[in-house]
Amino acid sequence: MDKEFYQHMLNKQQITGAVPSNNEIAGWALQVIRLLYPEQSKKLYTFVHQLEAEFIKRESELCELLDATRGKQHDENQEIARKFFNGIPELYRLLNTDIQATFAGDPAAKSEFEVIRAYPGFYAISFYRLAHLLYQLNVPLIPRILTEYAHSKTGIDIHPAAEINDHFHIDHGTGVVIGETCKIGRHVKIFQGVTLGALSVSKNPAHAQRHPTVEDHAVIYAGATILGGRTVIGEGSIIGGNVWLTKSVPPYSKVYHTHEVSLLKEKIKE
């Protein structure tokens, strides 16, 4: 390689500057989650002022991360960090509803402690809810880093811009994909391998709704693929395993593969 290439790489490093690694950014989020849920941490606090000091420290660290990733000016980053931590009580309330939904919806769950400590669905939702709050504050880059970190750990891919209401339950979870403009109502339950995706990968309608809407109390079973911004899964509907949907279904629908269809497929294979 010639000197011109090395000079180009040096210039790029100087322009980029020192930025925190994805693991450092995810580590900050983990510390926030562990403050909210000591079930995930071995560190406990005795006095209120100790907890308050830890939250103040995390707020300062967030400001530093925002400065380092060059999202906005320092004063703006301080305001964003303040607003984020002012939103923590509501974020905590939402996460508690997700815990309740998982405990109530999974017969294998023996306690809420187990859900908090061991369930990949709750892990991914925790990162999503932190990332979504940052996304709502117009923070670039960091929200996507957080959800992709959770994706790498759990196999659950939730875009930070997706709108997900309370009492959300992901059972098992591996292979779940929830797209950027997806809207999910209250008390929704989805299983492993579910895709809530777009019909088109074109950049042109990037700001339009490209992903489905799932209304309250819907259940989507393993392997179902639901595509398109105009596709609405009506309230209380049940979508069976491996169903492919690109059109809306009315409230309280049941959509599934029939036995006759399965036999037909077997005959075609023969």
N, C-alpha and C positions, 0 to 999 in steps of 0.2 A: 504493500500500500504506500502511496506517495505522501509527501508532506502536505499537499493540498487537502487530502482527505482528513489527516490528523488535525489540520487547522480548522476545517469545517466542524469536526466533532468538538474541538475545544471551544469554538465560538458558540456552538449549541449548548454546551454545558454552562457557559457564562451567562447566556440569555436565560436559560432555565433556572439556574441557581439551585441551591440545596432545598429539596422538598422532602417531606416526611414519607416514609414508605407506606404502602397499603396496610401492612401489619400494624404499624404505629397508629394509623387512623382507626383501624378496627379495634385496637387495644384500648383506645380512648372510649369507644362505644361500649366495650365490654365492662369497663370500669363504671360507666354510668348505670348499665343494667345491673351490675352487682351491688351498687348502692341501693337500687330499688328492690332487688331480690337477693338478700344475704344468703338465701338457700344455695346460691351459686358461688359463694365466696367463703373462705375460712377466716376472713377478717371481720370482726364485730366491733361495734362502738358502744360506749357506755353512756355518753352524754350527748345532748342535743347539739351543743356547740361544736362537737367533733364532726358530726354529720354535716352540719352547716358549713364548716370549713372545707370538708371534702367536696361538697357541691360547688362551692366558690372556686376551688382549685380546678375542678373539671370545666367550669365556665371559662376560667383563664386559659386553660389548655385548648379549649375550642377556639378561642380568639386567636391563639398562636397558630393553630392548624389553618384557620381561615387566612391569616396573614401569609403563611408559608405557601398555600396553594393559590395565592393571588386572586382570590375571588373579588374582593373589594378593598377600599381603603381601610386603614386601621380603625378609624372612628366608627365606620359603618359595621365593621366586623365585631367591635365591642357591643354595638346595639343588637346585632343579630344573635350573638352569644347570650345576651341578657334576655331577649325574647324567647330564645330556645328554652332556657331554664325556667322562665316563667310558664312555659307550656308543659313542663314536666308533670305537674299534678294531673292534668287531663290525659297525658300519655299514659301515666300509671293507671288511671281509671280504665282506659281502653284495654291495656294489657291484662288487667285483672279480669275483665269480661272474657277475654280470650282464654285465660286459664280456666275460668268457670265452664266455658263452652267445651273445652277439651276434656275436662274431668267428667262433665255430665254426658258427653257424647261418645266416650270410649270406655266400654266395660272393662278393658284391661287396666285402666288407670286406677291405681289404688289410693292415690291422694293427690292433692294439688301440689304438694312438695315434689312428688315424682314428676308431674307435668313440668314444673319450673326447672327441675334439675336435669331431666333426661330426655324430654321430648324434642325432636328436631323441628317439629312444626312450630312450637312456641319459640324456639331459638331463632328461626327464620322470621317469624312475625315480630319478635322484639327488635331485630335489626331493621326490618321494614318500617316499623312505626317511628323509630328514631330518624331513619333516613327520610321518611315522608315529612316529618316536622321540619327538618332542614330544607327539604325541597320546597315546602310552602313558604319558607323564608328566602327563597331564590338563591340558595347556596349552590354553586356549581360543583361538579365533580365528586365531592365527598359523599353525597347521598348514594350515588351509583357505586362508589367503592365499597360502601357498607353493605349494600344488598348483594353485590357480587361476592363479597367475602362470605356472607351467610350462604350464598349459593354454593360456593366451593366446599363448605363444611357439611351442608345438608342435602344438596341436590335440588333445593327449592329455589326457584328463580322468580322473585317478585320485583317488578320495576318500582322504584321509589315514588314515581308519579301516580301509580294506581291509587284509586280511592276505595278504601276498605273500611266498612263500618264496624261496629262493635260485635262482640260474641262470635269471632271468626275462628273456625277450627279446621286445621289441615291434619288429616289422619294419615299416618305413615309418611307421606310427603314426597319421597324421591321422585324426581321427574316432573314435578308441578311447575308450570309456567304461567305467570300472570302478567299480561302485557301493560304497557305504559298508560293507555287510556281506558283500561278496564275499570268498571264501577261495580262494587260488590256491596250488597245491602247487609242488614243485620241478621245474625243467627244463621249464617251460611256455613255449610260443611262441605269440604271437598277432599277427595282421596288422591292417592298416588297416581302419577302419570297424567293428570288432568292438564290440558292446555287451553287457556283462554287467550286466543291469539288474534292476529289480523289476517284478513283475506289477501292483502296486498303488502308488498315490501317496498313499494315506491316511496320516495322521499317527498313527493308532491303534497300528499295530504297529511304531513307529519303532525300538524296541530289539530287536525280533526279527530273525532273519536273513531279509532280503527279497531278497537277491541270490544268484546261483549259487555253487556250489563247483566248482572245477576241480582235478582230482587230478593227480598227478605225470605228467610226460612227455606231457601232452595238447598237441595243436596245433589252433588255431582259425583258419581262413582268412578272408580279407577279406569284410567285410560280414555276417558271421554275427551273429545276435541271439539271446542266451540269457537267459531271464528266469526269476525266481522263486527264493525261498529254499530250496525243496525240490528244486530242479533240481541234479543232480550229474552232471558230466561225468567218467566213469570214467577211471581211470589208463590212459595210453597211447592214448586215443581220438583220432580225427581228425575234426574237424567241418569240412565243406566250406564253400565260399564261399556267402554269401547264405542260409544255412540259418536257419530260425526254429525255436527250441526252447523249450518250456515244460515238458518232462518229462525225467527223468533218462535217461542212456544207460549201459549197463554198461561195465566196463573193456574196452579194446581194440576199441571200436566204430568203425565208419566211417559217418558220416552225411553224405549229399550229395544233390543234386538229380539224378535220373536223366535220361537223354536223352528217354525217353518222356514224362516230366512236362514237360520243356521244349517238346517238340513239341505236347503238348496245350495248353499255354498259348498257343503261337503260333496254333493253330487257333481258340481261343476269341477271340483278338484279331481274327482275320479275320472 
